[in-house]
Amino acid sequence: MEQLCSIFTLFGGIRPMARALGESPSKVMAWKRAGHIPAQTQAKVLEKGLAQGLPLTAEHVVFPLGRPAPDVANGGAAVVCDQPGKAQRAKVAA
């Protein structure tokens, strides 16, 4: 699912979002600058947004500025490690 706008835009801006959540605008602005909403606040943000009829999903509160782009340098390929970790036990022959 591609997110087209930030959660801050869906709320109508920093001040309307702060008002809806009962938080200070400076706190909500700090969330925007940091690019994340604190984990302990995410459920409240989702609840208040849904109560206002906003089309929010959990993805909006986890990625408030939108989902990050895939890792281009890695080409999106899985990382494979064929070296056993030091904490792994050696296989014992039965």
N, C-alpha and C positions, 0 to 999 in steps of 0.2 A: 504494500500500500504506500503510495507516494504522498507525502505531506506537502501541500502547496504553500501554506503560510504558517507563521509561528503562532504559538499559543497566545502570545502577547497581542498579536493582531486580532485573533478570534475574540478576545475579551474587549477589544476596542482601544487598546493602548495600555500604557503603564498605570496611569491614574485610575481608569475604570476597573482594571484588574485589582489594584490595591484596595479600592473601595469595596469591591465584591468579596474580597478575602479578609477584610478587616486588618490589613497590613499597611505599613507605611510605603509611600511611593518609592522612597529610597531603597527599601529592602527589595521590592519587586524589580527595580532597576538593577540592583546588584545581581539578582538571579539572571537577568537578561545579559548583563555584561559577562558573567561567568559561563553562560550557556547551559546552565542546569538549574533545576529546582531541587532544593534539599529533599532527600528521601522521606524525611519525617513530615514534610508538607505536601507531598505529591497527592496523597489520597484526598486531602482537604481541597486542593485546587481542582481535582477532577470532580469531586462532589459538588462544589459550588458552581463550576462551569456547567455541569449537566442540569443543575437546578435552574439555571438561567436559560436553558434550552440551547446551549452551544453544542455544536457537533464535535465534541471532544472524545478522544480515545486515550487509553493508557500510553500509547506511543507519543501523544502530544506532551504529556507531563514528563516522560522519560527523555525525550528529545525535543525540548521546547522551541528550539530554533530550526528544527527539521532534522531528518535522519542524516547522519554523516555520510559522505561519499565513500564508496568502497576504496580499499587500499589499491591505488593504481600501480605503485611500485611492485607489489606482489602479484599483480595481475588477477587478483581474486582467487588464486589457487590455494588449496589447503596446505598447511605447513606440516611436513612429515619429518619425523625424526626416527632414524633407524638405530640410534645408539641407546642401549639400555641405561636407565638412570642409576645413579649410585645407590639409591635407596631400594632398588628392586632386588629381590632375592634371585640367586642363581637357580636355574632349573635343576631339580634333583631327579636323577634317573630312578625309575621305579623298579 
